[in-house]
């Protein structure tokens, strides 16, 4: 009987010694748990920051992409003139329009839409001149960056907000041979890349004619505000291959390269954009400390009604 009680007591002692934790075990568990929670919190913070940055970038890209698609659709139809009246085409290629009603005009063109739905009437109606411009829309909350507007018959509608800069360069067919002009260095009538390419130009002296080459190495890409090869305007400029190019009138333009620099609506204080952007003739330097995401989008539009 006594041995049985001793056996039960030993069992109770044995059971009691296996329950609970020592102070050392508790402290170790707290340290390990704190480390795990810290890792989880840090990972969550990084993912949240990355998600926010990607959301801001995607919003800016989508904003500019939608605007480009809208402009591309209309620019492709510039000069639409089925009756061949000669009244339609590119009318303003100046970076700053002289008309006070289009003081910030980037590009203006006409197309025969017809008044009251009467298309192809061969007359220039009040609603058939389209102007794209940068302006400060009163309907947007972002008052720092400009917005892209479309003006028809004196009424400007918002196309995209947060457009920091816009540039348009033009390709042309000055000899009217049905092809875009390029620098034929070896005069073999074949465009040999990368040294030969389409000539893209802009109107820098605001006379509504092209006068400056933007493609410095003739590879088809906009690279500098002026032609660093010659450092001078197209007028009388002797291009490689012995071809002299004069001022180019708007009726010789056949294609447009549109560049939009979009900026996010809100800043991200943990982000810095170190890039310098070249938008046509405009150089947008890095802005230290503003935290905005910027994206430059470019598209090339072949104007189907302008001769090609």
Long-range contacts (C-beta under 8 A, 24 or more apart in sequence): 49-270, 52-268, 53-268, 53-270, 53-271, 53-293, 56-264, 56-265, 56-266, 56-268, 56-293, 57-264, 57-293, 57-295, 59-264, 59-265, 60-162, 60-262, 60-263, 60-264, 60-265, 60-293, 60-294, 60-295, 61-262, 61-295, 61-297, 63-160, 63-161, 63-162, 63-163, 63-262, 64-160, 64-163, 64-260, 64-261, 64-262, 64-295, 64-297, 65-297, 66-160, 67-148, 67-159, 67-160, 67-163, 67-260, 67-262, 68-258, 68-260, 68-297, 68-299, 70-150, 70-159, 71-132, 71-159, 71-258, 71-301, 72-258, 72-299, 72-301, 74-109, 74-111, 74-130, 75-107, 75-109, 75-256, 75-258, 75-301, 75-303, 76-301, 76-302, 76-303, 76-304, 77-111, 77-304, 77-305, 78-109, 78-110, 78-111, 78-303, 78-305, 78-306, 79-109, 79-110, 79-111, 79-303, 79-305, 79-306, 80-111, 80-112, 80-113, 80-305, 81-111, 81-112, 81-122, 81-305, 82-112, 82-120, 82-122, 83-112, 83-120, 83-121, 83-122, 85-112, 85-122, 85-123, 87-112, 87-122, 87-123, 87-124, 88-112, 88-124, 88-128, 88-305, 89-250, 89-251, 89-305, 89-306, 90-250, 90-251, 90-253, 90-303, 90-306, 91-129, 91-250, 92-131, 92-208, 93-168, 93-170, 93-202, 93-203, 93-208, 93-209, 93-210, 93-250, 93-253, 94-203, 94-206, 94-208, 95-202, 95-203, 95-204, 95-206, 95-280, 95-281, 96-206, 97-131, 97-133, 98-206, 101-151, 101-154, 102-131, 102-133, 102-151, 103-133, 104-133, 104-134, 104-135, 105-131, 105-132, 105-133, 106-132, 106-133, 106-134, 106-166, 106-168, 107-131, 107-132, 107-168, 107-256, 108-132, 111-305, 126-153, 127-152, 127-153, 129-153, 132-159, 132-166, 134-163, 134-165, 134-166, 137-161, 141-265, 142-265, 145-263, 148-260, 160-260, 160-262, 161-265, 162-262, 162-263, 162-264, 162-265, 163-260, 163-261, 163-262, 163-263, 164-261, 164-262, 164-263, 164-284, 164-294, 165-259, 165-260, 165-261, 165-277, 165-279, 165-280, 165-282, 165-284, 166-258, 166-259, 166-260, 166-261, 166-279, 166-280, 167-202, 167-222, 167-258, 167-259, 167-279, 167-280, 167-281, 167-282, 168-202, 168-256, 168-257, 168-258, 168-259, 168-280, 169-200, 169-201, 169-202, 169-214, 169-222, 169-256, 169-257, 169-259, 169-280, 170-200, 170-201, 170-202, 170-210, 170-248, 170-253, 170-255, 170-256, 170-257, 171-198, 171-199, 171-200, 171-201, 171-253, 171-254, 171-255, 171-256, 171-257, 172-199, 172-201, 172-210, 172-248, 172-252, 172-253, 172-254, 173-252, 173-254, 173-307, 173-308, 174-245, 174-246, 174-248, 174-252, 176-252, 176-307, 178-307, 178-308, 179-308, 180-254, 180-255, 180-308, 181-245, 182-218, 183-218, 183-239, 183-240, 183-241, 183-243, 184-241, 184-243, 185-240, 185-241, 186-241, 187-241, 187-242, 193-219, 193-220, 194-219, 195-219, 197-221, 198-255, 199-239, 199-245, 200-257, 201-234, 201-248, 202-280, 202-281, 204-233, 204-281, 205-233, 207-247, 208-250, 209-247, 209-248, 209-249, 209-250, 210-234, 210-247, 210-248, 210-253, 211-235, 211-247, 211-248, 212-281, 213-237, 214-280, 214-281, 222-257, 222-259, 222-278, 222-280, 222-298, 223-278, 224-278, 225-278, 225-280, 225-281, 225-282, 225-283, 226-281, 251-306, 252-307, 253-303, 253-306, 254-302, 254-303, 254-306, 254-307, 254-308, 255-300, 255-301, 255-302, 255-303, 255-308, 256-300, 256-301, 256-303, 257-298, 257-299, 257-300, 257-301, 258-298, 258-299, 258-300, 258-301, 259-296, 259-297, 259-298, 260-296, 260-297, 260-298, 261-294, 261-295, 261-296, 262-294, 262-295, 262-296, 262-297, 263-292, 263-293, 263-294, 264-292, 264-293, 264-294, 267-291, 267-292, 268-292, 268-293
